[in-house]
């Protein structure tokens, strides 16, 4: 066969492949939702982990997780919108609850405890918490993502990541990042598991900026053995617990004024975005284990509070700092006339409710959900003025600490 003929056939084959890929790319971009939506979790992903009680006491032995077709950890919506009251829980790892079985985390329990509204609507609670996310991420969620969901209310658990990130960065912390649109956009580009094609960040591999590449990656991922960044047993925490126990401690906090000012601005902007969409927003202060004096069995669980100079803050300093953030949230919500539940006052600073500095055990999750359900149950749409009673689940929420 002549070389010219071979080259012509190869050229036709390459052209055909290019046309086929182009057609496939166009089709996927038009009809595959993952190319035009933001996702904090991969849709339709299910997995289970087995945390060790040595590393993560108070949970286990198995934690199952499921993400629905919308990229939300929770059940699918019902067919009749009018018969559902939909709540989205937004926050960091203390909403994600990585080491807690999904049926036992406080978002799922909140759905069970509230159950129905006073007018008979079924309560749906979805979870889009992600480890490490702070008020900057939550503001982006309200601006860029929340419109994807037909929901009634947003419940946000705030403060812990805002505090700890600012302390870890020390003098490098920039409280005006959100105000710099270019830098803020670049920072956000890597914060979503999946982003629309037109805004996929340059940090993503080239193949992930195409619909065909994303589909191939997804199919291959379904056959991969495990996809967890963090180890299943929770052993990684021991490394940081040892570092904390061996490090020099300091009780001297940096001046928090600029950090708290940013926190207040982000909260205000989040509320503004919610009100523009006629969404109910409920803010929650953050519980924590830290106290000035702690027993060894409690202090040995701690790993937060590092500084750039490798020192760690004392538990008394961390408690003061977190309380400053919680009080800032309460004050800001009061000034804005926004619902805020002081969950930090509802969960005792005790070993049985925390497996580390701020993350809840199963007992802590249950108490958190019960306290929050009891508080929300006294408000519309759960409180029935006509019946003068609080509507609760079929078996009611469990007894609370009060």
Helices and strands as residue ranges (DSSP letters): H 3-31, G 33-35, E 46-49, E 63-66, G 81-83, E 84-90, H 93-96, G 102-104, H 106-114, E 122-127, H 135-140, I 141-145, G 146-148, E 153-157, H 160-169, G 170-172, G 177-179, H 181-188, G 197-199, G 206-209, H 211-221, H 236-246, E 249-250, H 257-276, E 280-284, H 296-299, E 312-313, H 315-336, E 339-341, G 343-345, G 351-353, H 362-377, E 383-384, E 389-390
